Amino acid sequence: METFEEKRKFIEELKKQWKTLWRERIDDKVRAEGISDKDYSQLFVERGTVIIATRKFKLPDFYEILQQHLSPDSGNISNVLLPNPTVGGWGKFIRTALNKQQRLMRRRLNTPAEPPVRKANQQLKKGGRGWLHFKR
């Protein structure tokens, strides 16, 4: 059984390969595809494999690749890695739940209790015609 530190190091290596796969891909502008330039055995990607395309294409997912590497008895990935941002975690909870509450509180504090009072003898702008610029 692997230790926590060995898993962490393996995942860091896998992340480095993942980043180089996307950084060093060959972009085919005629076919609108991205093609891998090397073999990435740990990512299950061979040289010349299409990794990104425009239509009806499933991108390779880092979390799926990681689950294929980890054995079923090693437990859940969440013990070693943060959750996928699309699934959500603490950051998504803060963005969705807490930030909305703060905005509502600010609005309540900044709203005036009563509208400002105007003096009765105050001179009107433009002689009472308002802001419109047309001649009568």
Backbone as ProteinMPNN parsed JSONL, in Angstrom:
{"seq_chain_A": "METFEEKRKFIEELKKQWKTLWRERIDDKVRAEGISDKDYSQLFVERGTVIIATRKFKLPDFYEILQQHLSPDSGNISNVLLPNPTVGGWGKFIRTALNKQQRLMRRRLNTPAEPPVRKANQQLKKGGRGWLHFKR", "coords_chain_A": {"N_chain_A": [[0.832, -1.187, 0.0], [0.509, 2.184, -0.832], [1.951, 5.158, 0.536], [0.684, 8.277, 1.804], [2.307, 10.444, 1.036], [3.709, 9.368, -1.156], [1.609, 9.036, -2.962], [0.918, 11.719, -3.3], [3.229, 12.762, -4.526], [3.202, 11.284, -6.902], [0.854, 12.253, -8.043], [1.559, 14.927, -8.409], [3.561, 14.625, -10.383], [1.957, 13.623, -12.419], [0.321, 15.826, -12.844], [2.211, 17.64, -13.857], [2.868, 16.397, -16.296], [0.357, 16.572, -17.474], [0.07, 19.35, -17.79], [2.202, 19.885, -19.565], [1.322, 18.417, -21.738], [-0.878, 19.937, -22.67], [0.371, 22.392, -23.11], [2.356, 21.906, -25.041], [1.075, 20.961, -27.307], [0.155, 20.281, -30.746], [-1.345, 22.524, -32.837], [-3.727, 22.161, -35.219], [-4.85, 24.141, -37.551], [-6.377, 23.952, -39.826], [-8.059, 21.723, -39.592], [-9.114, 22.342, -37.173], [-8.187, 21.257, -34.674], [-6.477, 19.943, -31.799], [-3.463, 18.308, -31.335], [-1.599, 15.734, -29.764], [1.919, 15.884, -29.22], [3.799, 14.085, -28.293], [4.347, 10.86, -26.708], [2.415, 10.164, -23.924], [2.429, 8.172, -21.561], [1.499, 7.796, -18.943], [-0.759, 9.342, -18.953], [-2.356, 8.046, -20.689], [-2.245, 8.734, -23.409], [-1.33, 8.728, -26.733], [1.202, 9.536, -29.19], [0.087, 11.8, -31.619], [-2.579, 11.638, -31.046], [-5.811, 13.034, -31.011], [-6.547, 15.65, -28.923], [-8.131, 17.794, -28.47], [-10.97, 19.14, -30.007], [-13.434, 20.702, -32.191], [-16.202, 19.949, -32.511], [-18.576, 17.713, -31.076], [-16.889, 16.241, -29.233], [-15.158, 14.591, -26.69], [-13.273, 15.811, -24.165], [-10.133, 14.793, -22.737], [-10.166, 13.888, -19.325], [-8.716, 14.897, -16.356], [-9.288, 13.934, -13.784], [-10.584, 11.504, -14.271], [-8.5, 10.046, -15.422], [-6.793, 9.953, -13.245], [-8.307, 8.408, -11.46], [-8.222, 5.979, -12.793], [-5.58, 5.282, -12.409], [-5.319, 5.039, -9.622], [-5.788, 2.515, -7.227], [-8.73, 0.528, -6.44], [-8.857, -0.128, -3.715], [-7.446, 1.848, -2.498], [-8.956, 3.961, -1.755], [-10.881, 7.01, -1.831], [-10.361, 9.698, -4.174], [-10.545, 12.18, -3.094], [-9.259, 12.217, -0.68], [-6.649, 12.716, -1.295], [-6.586, 14.747, -3.172], [-7.915, 17.955, -4.106], [-11.438, 18.686, -4.633], [-13.063, 18.538, -7.879], [-13.531, 21.606, -9.596], [-15.958, 21.941, -10.977], [-17.704, 20.267, -9.698], [-17.74, 21.296, -7.164], [-16.804, 22.871, -4.099], [-15.471, 24.228, -1.127], [-14.941, 26.78, -2.116], [-16.876, 27.175, -4.131], [-19.167, 27.014, -2.565], [-18.856, 29.311, -1.0], [-18.962, 31.281, -2.998], [-21.586, 30.925, -3.982], [-23.392, 30.869, -1.77], [-22.56, 32.501, 0.502], [-21.64, 35.024, -0.509], [-23.927, 36.166, -1.674], [-25.49, 36.711, 0.545], [-23.983, 38.717, 1.796], [-24.166, 40.816, -0.06], [-26.892, 41.482, 0.086], [-27.067, 42.409, 2.716], [-25.458, 44.709, 2.572], [-26.947, 46.343, 0.898], [-29.2, 46.833, 2.464], [-28.062, 48.307, 4.539], [-27.107, 50.585, 3.218], [-29.313, 51.87, 2.129], [-31.286, 54.773, 2.238], [-33.266, 55.981, 4.994], [-35.422, 57.724, 4.638], [-36.618, 59.678, 1.84], [-34.664, 62.423, 0.448], [-35.35, 65.759, 1.567], [-36.732, 68.494, -0.139], [-36.409, 71.986, -0.434], [-39.093, 74.315, -0.422], [-38.908, 76.803, -1.658], [-36.9, 76.587, -3.51], [-35.045, 77.267, -6.457], [-36.035, 76.233, -9.716], [-34.466, 74.071, -12.115], [-33.528, 75.132, -15.346], [-35.673, 76.821, -15.535], [-37.954, 75.376, -14.83], [-38.491, 73.738, -16.932], [-37.149, 71.347, -17.019], [-34.752, 68.791, -17.972], [-34.81, 68.45, -20.68], [-33.923, 69.46, -23.956], [-35.375, 71.29, -25.892], [-37.22, 73.551, -27.938], [-40.184, 75.366, -27.226]], "CA_chain_A": [[0.0, 0.0, 0.0], [1.294, 3.408, -0.953], [1.713, 6.154, 1.572], [0.072, 9.529, 1.364], [3.328, 11.253, 0.364], [3.975, 8.773, -2.472], [0.474, 9.398, -3.818], [1.012, 13.152, -3.575], [4.306, 12.941, -5.507], [2.727, 10.735, -8.165], [-0.137, 13.189, -8.592], [2.295, 16.106, -8.876], [4.16, 14.244, -11.67], [0.862, 13.514, -13.378], [-0.083, 17.207, -13.156], [3.24, 18.221, -14.723], [2.665, 15.837, -17.634], [-0.908, 17.124, -17.974], [0.334, 20.726, -18.228], [3.035, 19.865, -20.776], [0.476, 17.923, -22.833], [-1.669, 21.04, -23.209], [1.246, 23.479, -23.527], [3.161, 21.549, -26.204], [0.285, 20.293, -28.34], [0.231, 20.841, -32.091], [-2.659, 23.026, -33.237], [-4.022, 22.05, -36.638], [-5.866, 25.168, -37.775], [-7.231, 23.552, -40.942], [-9.086, 20.823, -39.066], [-9.52, 22.879, -35.87], [-7.914, 20.217, -33.696], [-5.22, 19.956, -31.074], [-2.916, 16.955, -31.41], [-0.455, 15.557, -28.874], [3.172, 15.773, -29.969], [4.612, 13.018, -27.715], [3.623, 9.823, -25.968], [2.241, 10.386, -22.492], [1.922, 6.856, -21.154], [0.754, 7.897, -17.695], [-2.045, 9.984, -19.241], [-3.013, 7.182, -21.68], [-2.328, 9.494, -24.656], [-0.233, 8.404, -27.637], [1.577, 10.601, -30.113], [-0.841, 11.948, -32.723], [-3.964, 11.537, -30.574], [-6.52, 14.31, -30.951], [-6.912, 15.914, -27.535], [-9.166, 18.826, -28.45], [-11.591, 19.383, -31.307], [-14.518, 21.664, -32.061], [-17.553, 19.41, -32.442], [-18.866, 16.375, -30.562], [-15.619, 15.667, -28.805], [-15.013, 14.537, -25.239], [-11.917, 16.117, -23.748], [-9.606, 13.921, -21.685], [-10.408, 14.451, -18.009], [-7.624, 14.582, -15.439], [-9.792, 13.163, -12.651], [-10.83, 10.139, -14.743], [-7.18, 9.414, -15.57], [-6.284, 9.704, -11.897], [-9.041, 7.279, -10.895], [-7.736, 4.752, -13.432], [-4.29, 4.945, -11.811], [-5.444, 4.653, -8.222], [-6.456, 1.225, -7.052], [-10.002, 0.68, -5.727], [-8.694, -0.245, -2.259], [-6.727, 3.009, -1.966], [-9.911, 4.939, -1.243], [-11.37, 8.075, -2.704], [-9.357, 10.683, -4.583], [-10.693, 13.385, -2.281], [-8.29, 12.176, 0.411], [-5.353, 13.154, -1.789], [-6.706, 15.867, -4.094], [-9.087, 18.808, -3.931], [-12.503, 18.297, -5.556], [-13.147, 19.195, -9.172], [-14.277, 22.856, -9.441], [-17.318, 21.847, -11.499], [-18.501, 19.615, -8.669], [-17.88, 22.301, -6.117], [-16.141, 22.672, -2.827], [-15.661, 25.382, -0.262], [-14.955, 28.002, -2.928], [-18.182, 27.304, -4.778], [-20.125, 27.309, -1.51], [-18.694, 30.72, -0.637], [-19.466, 32.113, -4.101], [-23.024, 30.813, -4.177], [-24.208, 31.09, -0.575], [-22.165, 33.588, 1.396], [-21.539, 36.32, -1.173], [-25.26, 36.719, -1.867], [-25.928, 37.255, 1.825], [-23.267, 39.963, 2.052], [-24.714, 41.868, -0.922], [-28.182, 41.904, 0.619], [-26.828, 43.189, 3.922], [-24.938, 46.019, 2.183], [-28.053, 47.136, 0.36], [-30.036, 47.266, 3.575], [-27.364, 49.328, 5.307], [-26.88, 51.79, 2.428], [-30.553, 52.524, 1.704], [-31.681, 55.824, 3.189], [-34.521, 55.717, 5.69], [-36.465, 58.536, 3.993], [-36.046, 60.432, 0.714], [-34.198, 63.766, 0.83], [-36.4, 66.78, 1.58], [-36.375, 69.686, -0.923], [-36.996, 73.231, 0.051], [-40.203, 74.768, -1.259], [-38.536, 78.022, -2.379], [-35.705, 76.334, -4.309], [-35.214, 77.609, -7.863], [-36.071, 75.077, -10.6], [-33.475, 74.074, -13.192], [-34.009, 75.489, -16.679], [-36.946, 77.529, -15.409], [-39.044, 74.438, -14.659], [-38.671, 72.915, -18.135], [-36.457, 70.08, -16.827], [-33.48, 68.558, -18.633], [-34.983, 68.307, -22.122], [-33.428, 70.626, -24.7], [-36.142, 71.601, -27.089], [-37.925, 74.826, -27.819], [-41.636, 75.228, -27.302]], "C_chain_A": [[0.876, 1.249, 0.0], [0.964, 4.368, 0.183], [1.121, 7.41, 0.946], [1.058, 10.379, 0.576], [3.662, 10.701, -1.022], [2.846, 9.098, -3.447], [0.558, 10.847, -4.238], [2.078, 13.427, -4.636], [3.871, 12.431, -6.882], [1.734, 11.687, -8.833], [0.53, 14.451, -9.105], [2.97, 15.822, -10.223], [3.105, 14.178, -12.765], [0.379, 14.901, -13.798], [0.926, 17.875, -14.094], [3.093, 17.706, -16.156], [1.406, 16.408, -18.271], [-0.696, 18.54, -18.529], [1.186, 20.748, -19.494], [2.251, 19.336, -21.97], [-0.281, 19.076, -23.468], [-0.796, 22.19, -23.71], [1.949, 23.176, -24.854], [2.375, 20.813, -27.279], [0.469, 21.001, -29.677], [-1.176, 21.259, -32.493], [-2.785, 22.959, -34.754], [-5.171, 23.008, -36.947], [-6.805, 24.82, -38.925], [-8.38, 22.687, -40.448], [-9.649, 21.278, -37.724], [-9.393, 21.817, -34.781], [-6.608, 20.511, -32.971], [-4.726, 18.531, -30.97], [-1.717, 16.866, -30.47], [0.808, 15.319, -29.695], [4.073, 14.646, -29.468], [3.704, 11.936, -27.149], [3.588, 10.218, -24.495], [1.586, 9.128, -21.934], [1.107, 6.939, -19.87], [-0.622, 8.537, -17.898], [-2.874, 9.189, -20.248], [-3.232, 7.924, -23.004], [-1.103, 9.134, -25.494], [0.057, 9.587, -28.541], [0.6, 10.627, -31.289], [-2.306, 11.828, -32.32], [-4.588, 12.928, -30.524], [-6.976, 14.529, -29.512], [-7.954, 17.023, -27.412], [-9.665, 19.025, -29.875], [-12.817, 20.265, -31.085], [-15.88, 21.034, -31.835], [-17.59, 17.992, -31.901], [-17.597, 15.639, -30.151], [-15.558, 15.713, -27.292], [-13.541, 14.742, -24.884], [-11.424, 15.079, -22.745], [-9.74, 14.619, -20.332], [-9.334, 13.968, -17.036], [-8.101, 13.681, -14.298], [-10.106, 11.715, -13.054], [-9.521, 9.375, -14.891], [-6.622, 9.066, -14.198], [-7.011, 8.533, -11.247], [-8.606, 5.958, -11.525], [-6.408, 4.319, -12.824], [-4.42, 4.46, -10.38], [-6.223, 3.356, -8.109], [-7.751, 1.427, -6.261], [-9.869, 0.606, -4.209], [-7.999, 0.962, -1.646], [-7.67, 4.098, -1.476], [-10.267, 5.972, -2.285], [-10.246, 9.049, -3.043], [-9.398, 11.886, -3.661], [-9.752, 13.386, -1.078], [-6.957, 12.775, -0.01], [-5.448, 14.48, -2.536], [-7.951, 16.679, -3.779], [-10.183, 18.401, -4.918], [-12.461, 19.097, -6.849], [-13.964, 20.483, -9.017], [-15.704, 22.795, -9.98], [-18.242, 21.178, -10.5], [-18.755, 20.591, -7.534], [-17.173, 21.894, -4.856], [-16.422, 23.88, -1.969], [-15.75, 26.67, -1.069], [-16.303, 28.224, -3.584], [-19.264, 27.62, -3.744], [-20.053, 28.779, -1.119], [-19.254, 31.623, -1.726], [-20.975, 32.087, -4.183], [-23.82, 31.226, -2.948], [-23.822, 32.362, 0.181], [-22.113, 34.947, 0.716], [-22.901, 36.95, -1.395], [-25.777, 37.33, -0.578], [-25.257, 38.596, 2.101], [-23.823, 41.095, 1.208], [-26.036, 42.386, -0.378], [-28.001, 42.756, 1.874], [-26.327, 44.582, 3.576], [-26.058, 46.907, 1.666], [-28.94, 47.656, 1.484], [-29.377, 48.395, 4.353], [-27.253, 50.638, 4.545], [-28.168, 52.488, 2.0], [-30.944, 53.577, 2.717], [-33.051, 55.52, 3.778], [-35.669, 56.492, 5.043], [-35.838, 59.33, 2.859], [-35.624, 61.831, 1.157], [-35.328, 64.795, 0.676], [-35.91, 68.0, 0.798], [-37.077, 70.907, -0.33], [-38.072, 73.698, -0.924], [-39.802, 75.965, -2.121], [-37.329, 77.824, -3.294], [-35.989, 76.604, -5.779], [-35.14, 76.36, -8.729], [-35.008, 75.198, -11.68], [-34.16, 74.379, -14.505], [-35.399, 76.14, -16.6], [-38.134, 76.602, -15.302], [-39.29, 73.554, -15.868], [-37.994, 71.549, -18.004], [-35.182, 70.001, -17.642], [-33.614, 68.471, -20.147], [-34.595, 69.6, -22.823], [-34.229, 70.773, -25.996], [-36.9, 72.889, -26.841], [-39.41, 74.614, -27.976], [-42.218, 76.131, -28.343]], "O_chain_A": [[1.854, 1.344, 0.742], [-0.148, 4.383, 0.711], [1.073, 7.565, -0.274], [0.693, 10.971, -0.439], [3.874, 11.469, -1.96], [3.093, 9.399, -4.615], [0.301, 11.179, -5.395], [1.86, 14.232, -5.542], [4.139, 13.069, -7.9], [1.779, 11.893, -10.045], [0.117, 14.994, -10.129], [2.958, 16.676, -11.11], [3.331, 14.619, -13.891], [0.065, 15.127, -14.966], [0.538, 18.591, -15.018], [3.182, 18.476, -17.112], [1.388, 16.696, -19.467], [-1.21, 18.885, -19.593], [0.925, 21.54, -20.4], [2.49, 19.761, -23.1], [-0.321, 19.18, -24.694], [-1.184, 22.893, -24.643], [2.121, 24.064, -25.689], [2.969, 20.103, -28.09], [0.883, 22.159, -29.735], [-2.095, 20.44, -32.491], [-2.041, 23.618, -35.48], [-6.327, 22.718, -36.64], [-7.917, 25.344, -38.991], [-9.531, 22.887, -40.833], [-10.571, 20.655, -37.198], [-10.349, 21.515, -34.067], [-5.749, 21.235, -33.474], [-5.471, 17.639, -30.566], [-0.916, 17.797, -30.383], [0.778, 14.647, -30.725], [5.027, 14.283, -30.156], [2.481, 12.07, -27.113], [4.612, 10.563, -23.906], [0.362, 9.029, -21.844], [0.118, 6.221, -19.725], [-1.54, 8.304, -17.112], [-3.97, 9.608, -20.619], [-4.272, 7.766, -23.643], [0.029, 9.226, -25.017], [-0.74, 10.52, -28.645], [0.32, 9.588, -31.886], [-3.186, 11.911, -33.176], [-3.967, 13.88, -30.052], [-7.697, 13.706, -28.947], [-8.586, 17.17, -26.366], [-8.881, 19.072, -30.823], [-13.195, 20.544, -29.948], [-16.653, 21.546, -31.027], [-16.736, 17.169, -32.231], [-17.285, 14.561, -30.659], [-15.864, 16.735, -26.678], [-12.68, 13.945, -25.259], [-12.222, 14.539, -21.979], [-9.457, 15.811, -20.215], [-9.082, 12.769, -16.918], [-7.387, 12.762, -13.895], [-9.911, 10.799, -12.255], [-9.436, 8.201, -14.532], [-6.041, 7.996, -14.015], [-6.383, 7.739, -10.547], [-8.621, 4.925, -10.857], [-6.132, 3.123, -12.73], [-3.696, 3.553, -9.969], [-7.202, 3.14, -8.823], [-7.864, 2.385, -5.496], [-10.669, 1.204, -3.487], [-7.958, 1.1, -0.424], [-7.229, 5.06, -0.847], [-9.981, 5.813, -3.471], [-9.293, 9.199, -2.279], [-8.378, 12.547, -3.466], [-9.475, 14.445, -0.514], [-6.215, 13.287, 0.828], [-4.494, 15.258, -2.535], [-8.928, 16.151, -3.248], [-9.872, 17.818, -5.957], [-11.898, 20.19, -6.904], [-15.005, 20.456, -8.36], [-16.574, 23.518, -9.495], [-19.433, 21.484, -10.454], [-19.868, 20.684, -7.017], [-16.974, 20.71, -4.587], [-17.487, 24.489, -2.068], [-16.544, 27.553, -0.746], [-16.815, 29.343, -3.591], [-20.173, 28.405, -4.015], [-21.086, 29.421, -0.928], [-19.935, 32.607, -1.436], [-21.594, 33.123, -4.43], [-24.849, 31.887, -3.091], [-24.677, 33.201, 0.463], [-22.513, 35.942, 1.321], [-23.023, 38.172, -1.31], [-26.438, 38.368, -0.609], [-25.907, 39.518, 2.594], [-23.945, 42.22, 1.691], [-26.278, 43.593, -0.379], [-28.726, 43.733, 2.061], [-26.727, 45.551, 4.221], [-26.1, 48.098, 1.973], [-29.38, 48.805, 1.448], [-30.05, 49.334, 4.779], [-27.3, 51.705, 5.157], [-28.102, 53.628, 1.539], [-30.937, 53.317, 3.92], [-33.888, 54.883, 3.139], [-36.774, 55.964, 4.915], [-34.645, 59.628, 2.905], [-36.161, 62.365, 2.127], [-36.15, 64.699, -0.235], [-34.805, 68.487, 1.037], [-38.186, 70.829, 0.197], [-37.951, 73.486, -2.131], [-40.323, 76.115, -3.226], [-36.785, 78.803, -3.805], [-37.039, 76.222, -6.295], [-34.278, 75.51, -8.508], [-34.682, 76.304, -12.113], [-35.276, 73.916, -14.741], [-36.2, 76.004, -17.525], [-39.244, 77.003, -15.655], [-40.188, 72.713, -15.85], [-38.255, 70.668, -18.823], [-34.59, 71.029, -17.97], [-32.597, 68.424, -20.838], [-34.897, 70.694, -22.347], [-33.758, 70.398, -27.07], [-37.183, 73.266, -25.704], [-39.847, 73.778, -28.768], [-43.433, 76.142, -28.542]]}, "name": "protein", "num_of_chains": 1, "seq": "METFEEKRKFIEELKKQWKTLWRERIDDKVRAEGISDKDYSQLFVERGTVIIATRKFKLPDFYEILQQHLSPDSGNISNVLLPNPTVGGWGKFIRTALNKQQRLMRRRLNTPAEPPVRKANQQLKKGGRGWLHFKR"}
